[in-house]
Amino acid sequence: MATNTMTTQQTQPPITDKEAVQRRHRFLAWQRGTEQVVVRIFLIAMCLIFLAPLYWMFVTALKTTPELSVFPPTFWPTSVQWGNFWTAVNYIPFGIYFWNSLIISLMKVLGAVLSNMLVAYGFSCINWPGRDKVFYIVIATLFLPFPVAMIPLFDLFATLKWVDSALPLVVPTFFASAFNVFLLRQFLLQIPRELMEAARIDGASELQILWRVVFPLSLPAIGVISIFTAVDSWKDFMGPLIYIQNDFYRTLSVGLQFFRSTHDIQFNLLMAASFLTVLPLIVLFLIFQRFFVRGMTIGSIR
Amino acid sequence: MIAVKKQQLTKKERANLVKGLLFISPWIIGFLVFNVYPTVYSIILSFVRYSGFQPPVWLGLQNYQRMFTDDLFWQSLYNTLYYAVFAVPIGIVVAIILAIAMNRNVKEVGIYRAAIYMPSIIPPFALALTYIVLINPQYGLFTYVLSLLGLPPTDYLSDPTSAKNVIISLAQFGAGGTALIFLAGMRGIPQTLYDAARIDGANRLQCFFRITLPLLSPVILFALITGLTGAMQVFDPAFIITGGGPNNGTMFFIFYLYDNAFRYAQLGYASALALVLFLIGLALALLIYRVSQRYVNYELVS
């Protein structure tokens, strides 16, 4: 490109610097403009692909049963069946599944916030000998996969007669998780020590400092932990599959699959139920988008 | 060891030690009950025959020897490695491409980012149920799109390899989450590096391969190892869409482990499988880590 401008300068009457600069600017602006168009087209195409399953879930939920087997498939139902949602909720024991999922998720959030907050405080705000060495053990447990613990824990919970209840799913969250402790500790280490020291001099106990000083300051991190715990709980398939056999205690994840495999169910109803299952997560995401993004990126920074 | 140390500790240090241990006590209990105990118990179980009802019978190494002649063990291992070898690298490439596009300064990028991230919060079980509708060979959306490209309708779930590919393609809908991590990494690269490269006459492609990729390499390594860990445990979609078929083509390792533990009540053999999976996962992660040290650039991180 540099040689190009040189040759034009030689053959044509010399142009002033100002004109060349302007032309260059116009070229750059044009280049930027086309690039933006290309990037936009690509991103819109990607959005269409990534949203396709969700859209298809929704559209299928609104179709009549005969319309399910039309080819080519209709992108919008010829007659919209909003009633499918109502039918699905009554046909499948959706209310029970939903309630179970909700209670388990909320209990897990409570457990995760309480226990991880205490433990992270112990690993960051109190200076005790050997603290950082013990923290290495916490990190090491990050690499222990769930399947190794799965069978012994099932045996343990069976002995305790906890199978067929929410306890095997909920109770472990009250004993902190390595990842959440790690994440919270990173956050607590950034809180100025002076705030805690001042409270200590005023005679506040550690629990008071945790509750009055540290907790209010760490709400962003607690938000991330709460949301990810809730979403993970809602997504969990294997846990409920192993521990819950009684239909009355099933969560949405296993409940829908179980219902499909044991009953003759039309896919419009199944998609209606699936969409209602996903809906709370979408709402949560749209409200707390910032927490989701922060949570994703925090995980990668070590 | 702690007892010896205690004598040298001052009164304040000792008070802090007690306080610190009290605060982290939920983790200590959790560590012992949910990490140490299951791991030790798993190792013991892997040497016995145990159904959960009758007292265990000592088998020595028989559970491990059995794997060598167990066709389904090799089949499930092959399926899992096939899945990991394709799903993880494809996922990373897709995520990098998405991150590059999202890193261009398009005004409404927030909308695209939200839309592309959205499937990451959809529970895999719900995505799997939707997939059954999407890829239906008679009237699925996927079949229709392929027919527009001139491809005949195919039942992708009737062939062991294409059924695995279906599950690999499903996993790609989670790329939005990884893309966010890469995007954060790209935003962390100083603009001055690109400016300097431009002045030296580097083009876009050179900038990407000489600046972006090397400086992003720690994040790529992170995504590779976490992706691998997840891929070794793939279960939900296979359980829901194919039930392990056809011809055990989607009988993944965890699925086989689950069957042994909870369908055939062979807790001993299943424990041996779990430990083997853990060791394979660990070996692969270490291999990737070792090989990557030649390529990973930590300059920006440190």
Boltz contact constraints between the chains, C-beta under 6 A:
constraints:
  - contact:
      token1: [A, 36]
      token2: [B, 106]
      max_distance: 6.0
  - contact:
      token1: [A, 39]
      token2: [B, 101]
      max_distance: 6.0
  - contact:
      token1: [A, 39]
      token2: [B, 104]
      max_distance: 6.0
  - contact:
      token1: [A, 39]
      token2: [B, 106]
      max_distance: 6.0
  - contact:
      token1: [A, 40]
      token2: [B, 106]
      max_distance: 6.0
  - contact:
      token1: [A, 42]
      token2: [B, 101]
      max_distance: 6.0
  - contact:
      token1: [A, 43]
      token2: [B, 101]
      max_distance: 6.0
  - contact:
      token1: [A, 43]
      token2: [B, 112]
      max_distance: 6.0
  - contact:
      token1: [A, 46]
      token2: [B, 116]
      max_distance: 6.0
  - contact:
      token1: [A, 47]
      token2: [B, 112]
      max_distance: 6.0
  - contact:
      token1: [A, 47]
      token2: [B, 115]
      max_distance: 6.0
  - contact:
      token1: [A, 50]
      token2: [B, 116]
      max_distance: 6.0
  - contact:
      token1: [A, 50]
      token2: [B, 119]
      max_distance: 6.0
  - contact:
      token1: [A, 51]
      token2: [B, 115]
      max_distance: 6.0
  - contact:
      token1: [A, 53]
      token2: [B, 127]
      max_distance: 6.0
  - contact:
      token1: [A, 53]
      token2: [B, 130]
      max_distance: 6.0
  - contact:
      token1: [A, 56]
      token2: [B, 134]
      max_distance: 6.0
  - contact:
      token1: [A, 56]
      token2: [B, 141]
      max_distance: 6.0
  - contact:
      token1: [A, 57]
      token2: [B, 130]
      max_distance: 6.0
  - contact:
      token1: [A, 60]
      token2: [B, 133]
      max_distance: 6.0
  - contact:
      token1: [A, 69]
      token2: [B, 139]
      max_distance: 6.0
  - contact:
      token1: [A, 71]
      token2: [B, 139]
      max_distance: 6.0
  - contact:
      token1: [A, 72]
      token2: [B, 144]
      max_distance: 6.0
  - contact:
      token1: [A, 73]
      token2: [B, 139]
      max_distance: 6.0
  - contact:
      token1: [A, 73]
      token2: [B, 141]
      max_distance: 6.0
  - contact:
      token1: [A, 73]
      token2: [B, 144]
      max_distance: 6.0
  - contact:
      token1: [A, 115]
      token2: [B, 26]
      max_distance: 6.0
  - contact:
      token1: [A, 118]
      token2: [B, 23]
      max_distance: 6.0
  - contact:
      token1: [A, 118]
      token2: [B, 26]
      max_distance: 6.0
  - contact:
      token1: [A, 119]
      token2: [B, 24]
      max_distance: 6.0
  - contact:
      token1: [A, 119]
      token2: [B, 26]
      max_distance: 6.0
  - contact:
      token1: [A, 119]
      token2: [B, 27]
      max_distance: 6.0
  - contact:
      token1: [A, 121]
      token2: [B, 23]
      max_distance: 6.0
  - contact:
      token1: [A, 122]
      token2: [B, 20]
      max_distance: 6.0
  - contact:
      token1: [A, 122]
      token2: [B, 23]
      max_distance: 6.0
  - contact:
      token1: [A, 122]
      token2: [B, 24]
      max_distance: 6.0
  - contact:
      token1: [A, 126]
      token2: [B, 16]
      max_distance: 6.0
  - contact:
      token1: [A, 126]
      token2: [B, 19]
      max_distance: 6.0
  - contact:
      token1: [A, 126]
      token2: [B, 20]
      max_distance: 6.0
  - contact:
      token1: [A, 127]
      token2: [B, 16]
      max_distance: 6.0
  - contact:
      token1: [A, 128]
      token2: [B, 16]
      max_distance: 6.0
  - contact:
      token1: [A, 128]
      token2: [B, 17]
      max_distance: 6.0
  - contact:
      token1: [A, 128]
      token2: [B, 20]
      max_distance: 6.0
  - contact:
      token1: [A, 129]
      token2: [B, 13]
      max_distance: 6.0
  - contact:
      token1: [A, 129]
      token2: [B, 17]
      max_distance: 6.0
  - contact:
      token1: [A, 141]
      token2: [B, 35]
      max_distance: 6.0
  - contact:
      token1: [A, 144]
      token2: [B, 35]
      max_distance: 6.0
  - contact:
      token1: [A, 145]
      token2: [B, 278]
      max_distance: 6.0
  - contact:
      token1: [A, 147]
      token2: [B, 274]
      max_distance: 6.0
  - contact:
      token1: [A, 148]
      token2: [B, 42]
      max_distance: 6.0
  - contact:
      token1: [A, 148]
      token2: [B, 274]
      max_distance: 6.0
  - contact:
      token1: [A, 148]
      token2: [B, 278]
      max_distance: 6.0
  - contact:
      token1: [A, 149]
      token2: [B, 38]
      max_distance: 6.0
  - contact:
      token1: [A, 151]
      token2: [B, 261]
      max_distance: 6.0
  - contact:
      token1: [A, 151]
      token2: [B, 267]
      max_distance: 6.0
  - contact:
      token1: [A, 151]
      token2: [B, 270]
      max_distance: 6.0
  - contact:
      token1: [A, 151]
      token2: [B, 271]
      max_distance: 6.0
  - contact:
      token1: [A, 152]
      token2: [B, 38]
      max_distance: 6.0
  - contact:
      token1: [A, 152]
      token2: [B, 41]
      max_distance: 6.0
  - contact:
      token1: [A, 152]
      token2: [B, 42]
      max_distance: 6.0
  - contact:
      token1: [A, 153]
      token2: [B, 38]
      max_distance: 6.0
  - contact:
      token1: [A, 172]
      token2: [B, 34]
      max_distance: 6.0
  - contact:
      token1: [A, 175]
      token2: [B, 26]
      max_distance: 6.0
  - contact:
      token1: [A, 175]
      token2: [B, 29]
      max_distance: 6.0
  - contact:
      token1: [A, 175]
      token2: [B, 30]
      max_distance: 6.0
  - contact:
      token1: [A, 176]
      token2: [B, 26]
      max_distance: 6.0
  - contact:
      token1: [A, 176]
      token2: [B, 27]
      max_distance: 6.0
  - contact:
      token1: [A, 176]
      token2: [B, 30]
      max_distance: 6.0
  - contact:
      token1: [A, 206]
      token2: [B, 19]
      max_distance: 6.0
  - contact:
      token1: [A, 231]
      token2: [B, 121]
      max_distance: 6.0
  - contact:
      token1: [A, 235]
      token2: [B, 123]
      max_distance: 6.0
  - contact:
      token1: [A, 237]
      token2: [B, 125]
      max_distance: 6.0
  - contact:
      token1: [A, 237]
      token2: [B, 236]
      max_distance: 6.0
  - contact:
      token1: [A, 253]
      token2: [B, 125]
      max_distance: 6.0
  - contact:
      token1: [A, 257]
      token2: [B, 240]
      max_distance: 6.0
  - contact:
      token1: [A, 267]
      token2: [B, 133]
      max_distance: 6.0
  - contact:
      token1: [A, 274]
      token2: [B, 126]
      max_distance: 6.0
  - contact:
      token1: [A, 274]
      token2: [B, 129]
      max_distance: 6.0
  - contact:
      token1: [A, 277]
      token2: [B, 126]
      max_distance: 6.0
  - contact:
      token1: [A, 278]
      token2: [B, 122]
      max_distance: 6.0
  - contact:
      token1: [A, 278]
      token2: [B, 126]
      max_distance: 6.0
  - contact:
      token1: [A, 281]
      token2: [B, 121]
      max_distance: 6.0
  - contact:
      token1: [A, 285]
      token2: [B, 121]
      max_distance: 6.0
  - contact:
      token1: [A, 296]
      token2: [B, 177]
      max_distance: 6.0
  - contact:
      token1: [A, 296]
      token2: [B, 180]
      max_distance: 6.0
  - contact:
      token1: [A, 296]
      token2: [B, 181]
      max_distance: 6.0
  - contact:
      token1: [A, 297]
      token2: [B, 181]
      max_distance: 6.0
  - contact:
      token1: [A, 297]
      token2: [B, 184]
      max_distance: 6.0
  - contact:
      token1: [A, 300]
      token2: [B, 181]
      max_distance: 6.0
  - contact:
      token1: [A, 300]
      token2: [B, 219]
      max_distance: 6.0
  - contact:
      token1: [A, 300]
      token2: [B, 222]
      max_distance: 6.0
